[in-house]
Amino acid sequence: MRLIFMGTPEFSVPVLEALVAAGHDVAAVYCQPPRPAGRGKKDRPTPVHARALEMGLEVRHPVSLKGEEAQEAFADLDADAAVVVAYGLILPQAVLDAPRLGCLNIHASLLPRWRGAAPIHRAVMAGDSRTGVCIMQMEAGLDTGPVLLRREMEIGAEETTGALHDRLSVLGAEAVVEALARLESLTPEPQPEEGVTYAAKIDKAEAAVDWTRPAIEVDRQIRGLSPFPGAWTLIGGERVKLLGSRLAEGRGQPGEALTGDLRIACGEGAVEITRAQRAGKGAQAAAVFLNGLPVPAGTVLGG
């Protein structure tokens, strides 16, 4: 097919690669504009932008698609379909209607659960046992379109959002290639009214760990916010990101280190921190982290 690809972050890159590998003609790649990043605050292309250029594809990064000129440029590509995954702009109806077979969205949840901006984070933080991807026919509403194809997978007991993100990206790439191959024979299934939840964008205010909460909630928070923005706590007045955890045995004062290996008491139960990061340093396994910042039993974490 002649396709338009629309995506921006790292999650979208395997999808673009899979479409090209499957033999589709990608007429243009749409992504968010380069933005200042790094110490020099120089404009840095997005992951999709950089990869598309490496692949020799035309890249477009309009600030908006609301204008008539931008919409005409999109329609002039004369595409069979557009594939959209984590693009970052609302698509006006004129854009949705332009490709012959419409616009397909890859959404990283089992719709209608977790419509919205942060479905992977929210699934982990809610303690969901399963998630997946849906290939959805786009319409004007927020992730409300009929589902053409869905693929499921389990969420591991110690899995972080980062690890699940990578697995879902690969699954989404496989699913959309399959959907395009079968597109004209697939039956769109309207989403049910029951079971709708919204995956609100992650707020950094959610990242501070409250050790008075039950261990099961603290564990989900740590894994759900890893690697970004990263749940955090204070250790000896130093702010430390907690990037991996598992449930553990033990009782004590909330925030108290029960052992010297980062087993921390919560309001109910305890968690063991498996990965942490000090400011200005890289993420480290707990054993390596403790070489630089020991946390003896009896230390109380938090403010």
C-alpha positions in Angstrom: 0.0 0.0 0.0 0.9 3.6 -0.3 1.0 4.8 3.3 1.6 7.9 5.4 3.2 7.2 8.7 2.6 9.5 11.7 4.6 9.0 14.9 7.1 10.7 17.1 8.8 8.8 20.0 10.9 5.7 20.3 7.8 3.6 20.6 6.9 4.4 17.0 10.2 3.5 15.4 9.8 -0.3 15.2 6.4 0.3 13.5 7.9 2.4 10.8 10.7 -0.2 10.3 8.1 -3.0 10.1 6.0 -1.2 7.5 9.0 -0.6 5.2 10.2 -4.2 5.7 6.8 -5.5 4.7 7.1 -3.7 1.4 4.8 -0.8 1.8 5.5 2.5 0.1 5.8 5.1 2.8 5.1 8.3 0.9 5.9 10.6 3.9 6.6 10.5 7.6 4.9 13.0 9.9 6.3 13.7 13.3 6.6 16.4 16.0 9.1 19.2 15.2 12.7 19.1 16.6 12.9 20.6 20.0 15.7 22.0 22.2 17.4 19.2 24.2 20.7 18.5 25.9 23.1 20.9 27.6 23.4 23.1 24.5 19.6 23.3 24.1 20.1 22.7 20.4 17.1 21.5 18.3 17.1 17.7 18.4 15.0 15.6 15.9 12.6 13.1 17.4 13.4 9.4 17.3 11.0 8.9 14.3 12.5 11.9 12.5 16.0 10.6 12.9 15.2 7.1 11.8 13.1 8.2 8.8 16.0 10.2 7.5 18.3 7.2 7.9 15.9 5.2 5.8 15.7 7.9 3.1 12.1 8.8 3.7 10.5 12.3 3.4 9.9 13.8 6.8 7.3 16.5 7.5 6.8 18.1 11.0 4.1 20.7 10.8 3.2 22.5 14.1 -0.5 22.0 13.3 -2.7 20.2 10.8 -5.6 22.6 11.2 -4.7 24.9 8.3 -6.0 24.4 4.8 -2.5 24.4 3.3 -1.3 21.6 5.6 -4.5 19.5 4.9 -4.1 19.9 1.2 -0.4 18.8 1.4 -1.5 15.7 3.3 -4.3 14.9 0.8 -2.0 15.4 -2.2 0.1 12.4 -1.0 -2.8 10.3 -2.4 -2.3 7.6 0.3 -4.3 4.3 0.6 -4.0 4.6 4.4 -2.3 6.5 7.2 -0.7 4.6 10.2 -0.7 6.7 13.4 1.2 5.7 16.6 2.0 8.2 19.4 2.0 11.1 16.9 1.1 13.9 19.4 -1.3 16.0 17.3 -5.1 15.8 17.0 -6.0 14.9 13.5 -8.8 17.1 12.0 -11.7 15.4 10.1 -10.2 16.5 6.8 -7.0 14.6 7.6 -8.9 11.5 8.8 -10.9 11.4 5.6 -8.1 12.0 3.2 -6.6 8.5 2.8 -8.7 6.1 0.7 -9.0 3.5 3.6 -8.8 6.0 6.4 -6.3 6.4 9.3 -5.3 3.4 11.5 -4.1 4.0 15.1 -2.0 1.6 17.1 -3.1 2.1 20.7 -1.1 0.4 23.5 -4.0 -0.9 25.6 -7.0 -3.3 25.4 -9.6 -0.7 24.5 -11.9 0.7 25.8 -9.7 0.3 28.9 -7.0 3.1 29.1 -7.9 5.5 26.4 -5.7 8.5 26.4 -2.1 9.6 26.8 -0.4 7.1 29.2 -2.0 3.7 28.8 1.2 1.7 29.6 2.0 3.6 32.8 -1.6 3.3 34.0 -1.9 -0.4 33.3 1.2 -1.1 35.4 0.2 1.3 38.2 -3.3 -0.2 38.4 -1.9 -3.7 38.7 -3.5 -5.0 35.5 -2.4 -8.6 34.7 -2.9 -8.2 31.0 -2.6 -5.5 28.3 -2.0 -5.4 24.6 -2.4 -3.4 21.5 -5.5 -2.4 19.4 -5.5 -1.5 15.8 -8.3 1.1 15.6 -10.0 2.9 12.8 -9.6 6.5 13.8 -12.5 8.9 14.3 -12.8 12.4 15.9 -13.1 11.2 19.5 -10.2 10.3 21.8 -9.4 6.7 21.1 -13.1 5.9 20.5 -12.9 4.4 17.1 -13.9 0.8 16.2 -11.2 -1.9 16.7 -10.0 -3.8 13.7 -7.5 -6.1 15.4 -6.4 -6.7 19.0 -3.4 -8.6 20.4 -2.9 -9.4 24.1 0.0 -10.1 26.4 0.6 -10.7 30.1 2.2 -8.1 32.4 5.1 -9.6 34.4 5.0 -9.4 38.2 8.2 -7.3 38.3 7.8 -5.6 34.9 8.4 -1.9 34.5 6.7 0.5 32.2 9.9 0.7 30.2 10.2 -3.1 29.6 6.5 -3.4 28.8 6.7 -0.4 26.4 9.4 -2.2 24.4 7.4 -5.4 24.2 4.2 -3.6 23.2 6.1 -1.6 20.5 7.1 -4.8 18.8 3.7 -6.3 19.2 2.1 -3.2 17.7 4.4 -3.4 14.7 3.5 -7.0 14.0 -0.2 -6.3 14.5 -0.4 -3.4 12.1 1.4 -5.2 9.4 -1.1 -8.1 9.8 -4.0 -5.6 9.8 -2.9 -3.9 6.6 -2.6 -7.3 4.9 -6.2 -8.2 5.9 -7.6 -4.7 6.0 -10.4 -5.0 3.5 -11.7 -8.2 5.1 -11.5 -7.1 8.7 -14.8 -6.2 10.5 -14.6 -3.1 12.6 -15.9 -3.8 16.1 -17.4 -0.8 18.0 -16.0 -0.3 21.4 -18.4 -1.2 24.3 -19.7 1.5 26.6 -18.8 -0.6 29.6 -15.2 -0.7 30.9 -14.1 2.7 29.6 -11.2 4.2 31.6 -8.9 7.1 30.8 -5.1 7.0 31.0 -4.4 10.6 32.1 -0.9 12.0 31.3 1.6 11.3 34.1 2.1 14.3 36.4 5.4 14.5 38.1 3.6 15.2 41.4 2.7 11.5 41.3 6.3 10.4 41.6 7.1 11.0 45.3 6.8 7.7 47.2 4.5 7.7 50.2 5.8 4.9 52.4 2.6 4.8 54.5 0.7 3.3 51.5 0.5 -0.5 51.2 3.5 -2.3 49.6 1.4 -3.5 46.7 0.7 0.2 45.7 4.2 1.4 46.2 5.6 -1.5 44.1 3.2 -0.6 41.3 4.1 3.1 41.5 7.8 2.4 41.3 7.5 0.0 38.4 4.8 2.1 36.6 6.9 5.3 36.7 10.1 3.6 35.5 12.1 4.9 33.7 10.2 8.2 33.4 9.6 10.2 35.4 10.9 7.8 38.0 9.4 7.4 41.5 11.6 9.0 44.1 12.4 9.2 47.8 14.9 10.9 50.0 17.8 8.9 51.4 19.8 10.9 54.0 18.4 14.1 52.4 19.5 13.0 48.9 16.8 12.6 46.3 17.0 9.1 44.7 15.0 7.6 41.9 13.6 4.1 42.5 13.4 2.3 39.1 12.7 -1.3 40.0 11.1 -3.2 42.8 9.4 -6.4 44.0 7.1 -7.3 46.9 9.0 -8.6 50.0 8.3 -9.9 53.5 8.7 -7.7 56.5 7.1 -5.2 58.8 8.3 -1.9 60.3 7.9 1.8 60.4 6.9 3.1 57.0 10.0 4.0 55.1 12.3 2.0 57.4 15.1 -0.1 55.8 14.5 -3.6 57.3 17.9 -4.9 56.0 21.0 -3.4 54.4 19.8 -4.5 50.9 17.0 -2.0 50.3 14.1 -3.9 51.7 11.8 -1.1 52.8 8.8 -1.3 55.1 5.5 0.2 53.9 2.2 0.9 55.6 1.4 -2.7 54.9 4.1 -5.2 54.0 7.4 -4.2 52.4 9.1 -3.8 49.0 12.6 -4.6 47.9 14.2 -2.0 45.6 16.0 -3.7 42.8 17.2 -0.7 40.8 17.9 2.9 41.8 19.6 6.1 40.5 21.3 9.0 42.3 21.2 12.5 40.8 23.8 12.9 38.1 24.5 9.2 37.9 23.2 6.3 35.8 20.7 3.8 37.0 22.2 0.9 38.9 21.3 -2.5 40.3 20.7 -2.3 44.0 23.9 -4.1 44.9 26.0 -1.6 42.9 24.0 1.4 44.1 24.6 0.4 47.8 28.4 0.4 47.2 28.1 4.1 46.6 25.4 4.9 49.1 24.9 2.4 51.9 21.5 2.2 53.5 21.9 0.4 56.8 19.0 -1.4 58.5 17.1 1.2 60.5 17.5 4.0 58.1 14.2 5.8 57.4 13.6 6.9 53.8 11.5 9.9 52.9 11.1 13.5 53.9 
